[in-house]
Amino acid sequence: MSLDLVGIFLVADCRVCALFCVIHIERAKFRPSPYPITLRGIKSMQNRFLKISLLMAVALFVNTAIAGVKFSGNVYIDAVSRYAYGSLGTARNSADGYSWVTCGVQSGTTGSMYASCYAVNASGVSASCGTTNANLVAVVATLEGDSSISFQWDSSGLCTYISVGQSSAAEPKKP
């Protein structure tokens, strides 16, 4: 069992394993071992080494597995649930000629703030809502060039939920 785990770790990255072994051996030269030289002590040290090696191998695999994740946030509208979602980059880059999504903040001379969101999917179905709720207006104000937007509305067209997010995985706008 222990040789299998070490073999998996060596396959994962021999350089890290070699470096870890060198560091472990070098550290052992300069301090007394906490393990008595008995079969039990050797087994305990092997188990500790294997656990650390396994954790390092898992960390290497996890980082490799999620690097470069990309997603496209096509405009999605659910009129029954009154929910819309879209990524600005994906909507801008779509070839269908219909998709778009936007939110904005407006203010009048009275100083009152108003936020509104609009979305049109590839089929031409549209959705929109508006709000004067200060919290929702503040969320819309965080919108950036390649953000993703989701919003919900009630039966009268008032926004009840707005979310703006940015992600390195989101598709950026192309010219």
MOWODA-V589614 format. One record per residue. N is the residue number from 0. RES is the residue in one letter. SS is DSSP state (@ for helix, = for strand, . for the rest). NEAR is the number of other ideal C-beta (glycine too) atoms within 12 Angstrom. Layout:
BEGIN
N|RES|SS|NEAR, N|RES|SS|NEAR
END
This chain:
BEGIN
0|M|.|12, 1|S|@|19, 2|L|@|11, 3|D|@|13, 4|L|@|24, 5|V|@|25, 6|G|@|17, 7|I|@|22, 8|F|@|31, 9|L|@|20, 10|V|@|16, 11|A|@|25, 12|D|.|21, 13|C|@|18, 14|R|@|14, 15|V|@|23, 16|C|@|27, 17|A|@|15, 18|L|@|15, 19|F|@|27, 20|C|@|21, 21|V|@|14, 22|I|@|17, 23|H|@|23, 24|I|@|16, 25|E|@|12, 26|R|@|14, 27|A|@|16, 28|K|@|11, 29|F|@|10, 30|R|.|11, 31|P|.|10, 32|S|.|18, 33|P|.|12, 34|Y|.|19, 35|P|.|13, 36|I|.|13, 37|T|.|11, 38|L|@|11, 39|R|@|12, 40|G|@|15, 41|I|@|16, 42|K|@|17, 43|S|@|18, 44|M|@|23, 45|Q|@|21, 46|N|@|19, 47|R|@|19, 48|F|@|26, 49|L|@|26, 50|K|@|18, 51|I|@|23, 52|S|@|33, 53|L|@|25, 54|L|@|19, 55|M|@|29, 56|A|@|27, 57|V|@|19, 58|A|@|18, 59|L|@|24, 60|F|@|19, 61|V|@|13, 62|N|@|16, 63|T|@|14, 64|A|@|11, 65|I|@|13, 66|A|.|12, 67|G|.|10, 68|V|.|14, 69|K|.|16, 70|F|=|17, 71|S|.|25, 72|G|.|34, 73|N|.|31, 74|V|.|39, 75|Y|=|28, 76|I|=|35, 77|D|=|18, 78|A|.|18, 79|V|.|10, 80|S|.|17, 81|R|.|24, 82|Y|=|27, 83|A|=|39, 84|Y|=|34, 85|G|=|42, 86|S|=|39, 87|L|@|36, 88|G|@|33, 89|T|@|35, 90|A|@|38, 91|R|@|28, 92|N|@|24, 93|S|.|26, 94|A|.|12, 95|D|.|17, 96|G|.|14, 97|Y|.|20, 98|S|.|33, 99|W|=|32, 100|V|=|40, 101|T|=|29, 102|C|=|39, 103|G|=|22, 104|V|=|28, 105|Q|=|19, 106|S|=|14, 107|G|.|10, 108|T|.|6, 109|T|.|9, 110|G|.|9, 111|S|.|15, 112|M|=|23, 113|Y|=|25, 114|A|=|35, 115|S|=|29, 116|C|=|45, 117|Y|=|29, 118|A|=|43, 119|V|=|26, 120|N|.|29, 121|A|.|23, 122|S|.|18, 123|G|.|15, 124|V|.|19, 125|S|=|23, 126|A|=|36, 127|S|=|29, 128|C|=|34, 129|G|=|28, 130|T|=|33, 131|T|.|23, 132|N|.|24, 133|A|@|15, 134|N|@|18, 135|L|@|30, 136|V|@|27, 137|A|@|18, 138|V|@|26, 139|V|@|35, 140|A|.|21, 141|T|.|21, 142|L|.|28, 143|E|.|20, 144|G|.|18, 145|D|.|27, 146|S|.|34, 147|S|=|37, 148|I|=|45, 149|S|=|33, 150|F|=|41, 151|Q|=|29, 152|W|=|31, 153|D|.|17, 154|S|.|11, 155|S|.|11, 156|G|.|19, 157|L|=|23, 158|C|=|36, 159|T|=|23, 160|Y|=|25, 161|I|=|39, 162|S|=|26, 163|V|=|34, 164|G|=|23, 165|Q|.|20, 166|S|.|21, 167|S|.|16, 168|A|.|20, 169|A|=|29, 170|E|.|26, 171|P|.|24, 172|K|.|19, 173|K|.|14, 174|P|.|6
END
